[in-house]
Amino acid sequence: MDGDRRDPGGLSLPPPDVAAEAAAGRAVAAVAAARAAQVVWSSLTLGERRAGLQAVKRALVKAADHIVEVVADETGKAPLDALEGEVLPAAVQARYLARTAHRHLAPRRVGPQPVLTKRAWVEYRPRGVAGVISPWNFPFFLSFQPALTALAAGCSVVLKPASATPRSGALVAEVVDAARLPEGLVQVVQGGPATGRALVGAGVDVLSFTGSSAVGREVAASAAARLVPTLLELGGKHPMVVLGDADPVRAARGAVWGGCFNAGQACVSVERVYVVAEAYEEFLAALRRAVAEVEASAQPPRGIGPVFGPGQMEVVEAQVAEAVAAGAILLSGGRRVGESFYEPTVLLGVDHSMAVMREETFGPVLPVMRVANEEEAVARANDSPYGLHASVWSGDPDAARRVAARLRAGTVAINDALVNYGIPGLPFGGVGDSGWGRMGGAEGVQGFCDLVAVTEPRWRRRREAYWFPRRGGMRLRRGLLRLLAGR
């Protein structure tokens, strides 16, 4: 990082201070262009913006094959995985926003009591220019979702895709341009950390960041210094709780799906499994069979996909090696296959002293821990700074709901995993080190808005009873106190 640097193609890059200055210039120019476009976009009626969102949905479907091709080429994902994990959820999101955003943004009436002479309501006004910093693991969808949600709220967007997947993220602007929305409504700035820092300081009015908790803290601190509101979707360490009456086959298949989809590179991936003692042996037997049905490849239907994130393979290998050295047992997997694949791995005999149980792995690794009972399972599940997604597996709906209510997480699934993210009407986000703010549902759209409280008189009057000079004295005020709060 010192002095003269070179990019992967061997070209000389400018020193860091020059690169930062150039990044700042690009970000400021992009924000200015987006601000001009936002004035046009926000002046449209909700119905006109709704038609624009429908046009984006049609443009997305038309571009589906091209998006799949670019994502597959850039990440190594199978075309099936790119279609299922990137384009399909983006289309579902676009359909949802086109159908519902106008309702989420409609003024909300509020009962005016005790000021009965007034009408009161809340308006949702677009914040302005939204900055979006997106990750590499789902490079199209996790760029498209926050960008389109911001557009639905009436904002414009400056998008910085992950530097590892620049083309996939840039496709968002292509889709919006093809929909013939106001020119410049989605701007794209490419680059690494310097560009991300520049975007935060370039004058955006709200910032959406998806990425690691460590970087999220830096983003939040920088934005806070400028009083820029943030929506942070950060890391996770999904605890899967398997109760004694759970269906062992379903739970085992769910664990493999939840832990190995996209090679475990999802913030909601299953990364810890706590099995109550009475279910442990049956679950392990079923898990051994379920893991044998998948493989370290990109070939459907068995392939789990590549580990393609920058430095991610080394993180996975280090965590598994450390766990084994500390006494964990490999039930399956534990090896790299070629340059880009890692075997679906199950670890037994793990404990919370191991990094694989404390830190985000982001790989196809399932550490399984036997616990005495439900109480220990809940305590272990909550023994983490993360709180994004959790799951409970049980044959008793009441027991499952009871445990779900005790888990510290922003989203919880019962007898399934990851599914919450596929329901666009649900708010998605975390607590603790997993961030704040929500994407999805009414809360996601409204997160890109300023809430404005408005009042107006019900009828014309020369003065209000509570204006100067005040009337009625203490007796009237005591009567009001008893009337309004005496019971």
Order of alpha helices (4+ residues) and beta strands (2+ residues): beta-beta-alpha-alpha-alpha-alpha-alpha-beta-beta-beta-alpha-beta-alpha-beta-alpha-beta-alpha-beta-beta-alpha-beta-alpha-alpha-beta-beta-beta-beta-alpha-beta-alpha-beta-alpha-beta-beta-alpha-beta-alpha
